[in-house]
Amino acid sequence: MAELRYEDFKSRINIQDLLVDAGYTLNRRDGLRYPSYVKMGSDGKRIRGDKFIITANGLCCFQPPEQKNYNVISFIKEHPHLFSEYTPGMNTDRLVNLVCHRLLNTPVEQRSSVVAEKERPEKGFDLKEYERLDFHKSDWDSQKAFYPYFKPRGITLDIQRAFANHFFIALREAPNGKTYTNLSFPLRKPNDPATVVGLEERGRANAGSKTAYKGMAAGSNATEGMWIAVPSEKALDKAKDVYWFESAYDAMAFYQIHKNWEPKEELSRLENFVFVSTGGNPSIHQFKAMLAETPNANHHLCFDRDRTGQMFAINFALAKAGKTFNTHVTPKGQLVVVDTTDKYQRYELNMEPFEFDKIAGILGVDTQSQRNAMAEYMGSLRDKNDILSGDEDLLPSDLLKIYATYESACEEYHSAKYSRLVCKEDLEEISDELKTSYEAYKAAMKDAVSQYEPVGRTIYQPCEKEYKDWNDQLLCKRMAAEEDNAVNKALEKNVVAGNNPEERDEENNEEEKRTCHFHR
């Protein structure tokens, strides 16, 4: 009998049969078009959050809201504990053979060499295995080592000092005797910020190379850990604004751009922001963990301005709303969202132009949640510059009482004035009462508005449209396609006008300086 291979297992074993063997039950409520399988508890009720949905081709499954697809092989390898053949330390390839042969009802050859082999447990991250060089704000010699990493990124020494406690250079000797040195941004879990669970690593570009190494240190928990930086060093539960990026470099570039733009009195706000890097593709665990620690903060989504970054923003909004979902982009560029929170719902949405708030609204996600007594009233203002132009019925009860006193005095004054039955002295007294009640209402409103801060919002805030990310914007590295189009249009215009493009060089250089005024 010919030996069966992985391709044989994938073609001959139905993923639904494998799920049933692993203890899952068909969830008939979701229908049969996209079958789902759920785990049932000892009480006969389904276990929330433990569901697998079969993909459209019927060959794989995924567990929302994660986007990762599992075929027969990868499902067994990543969920070995669900199968009776598994024993701790067992080689997962051996497990795949045993499970698949059992399901196919074919004997499996006993190979002592394979049985004896133990799968090496994955080694976790240990910061003690690294030698580290720290950036000391008052020690110039310690700062010089960081120059090759930050200089090409345009990040100034001033910004490095602001984030000095949130990066270091890590050195590690490899088995081959070589020592690897990288700029490292420590990853931490939001609920345990004192423990480093991994490193987001960046290397220096080699001579003549345009790119540099980027990745994660061995054993890093990049699923739950993230780079978290607060220049003011305040605790996460005090955060009012959290800014999300795909890399720590982008976060520092954003800080530098806005530090140059913001007036001095606003810099203290910038220092109190929480800056987060997901180190690449963000996971649902990263989203939920940070949201749990910062429930009242505004979350600013500063991911890259590309299709992937836009999808990250939608995923965050769905996760924040507590949705159970799966998303992907079709080859034609449409966003497909499968929402299985309460019932199966499928959306196909155009991504061009990308309108974050509009898409969120279609998906039933509120991006403007504001947990503040003044929120509804402030949202009703007819004139944003006039704090008294809102719907008074939406005022908090204490302010509504003050307004009722003012309204009553106003009615009494107008009634007395136009009745012509009240003498001049009494009318003046009523007028004084009206002024007093108005001033009291106005003062109370000013005080309430001064303390009002919108919270709990989700704000899509990418870099300017001609750039891919915030570091590109800092460096004025426009996206090539748009830049080429602009150059071609300019050339065509000059040719039509009979001008020599070379004569425009000096003027174009001046324009470049104006658009790149924030680059240092």
Buried (B, 14 or more C-beta within 10 A) or exposed (E): EEEBEBEBBBEEBEBBEBBEBBEBEBBEEBEEEBBBBBBBEEEEEBEEEBBBBBBEEEBBBBBBBBBEBBBBBBBBBEBBEBBEBBEEEBBBBBBBBBBBBBBEEEEBEEEEEEEEBEBEEEEEBEBEEBEEBEBEEEEEEBBEBBEEBBEBBBBBBEBBBBBBBBBBBBEBEEEEEEEBBBBBBBBBBBEEBEEBBBBBBBBBEEEEEEEBEBBBBBBBBBBBBBBBBBBEEBEBEEBBBBBBBBBBBBBBBBBBBBBBEEEEEEEEEBBBBBBBBBBBEBBBBBBBBBBEBBEBBBBBBBBBBBBEBBBBBBBBBBBBBEBBBBBBBEEEEBBBBBBBBEEBBEBEBEBEEBBBBEBBEEBEBBBBBBEBBBBBBBEBBEEEEEBBEBEBEBBBEEBBEBBBBBBEBBEBBEEBEEEEEBEEEEBEEBBEBBEEBBEBBBEBBEEBBEEBEBBBBBBBBBBEEBBBBBBBBBBBBBBEEEEEEEEEEEEEEBEEEEEEEEEBEEEEEEEEEEEEEBBE
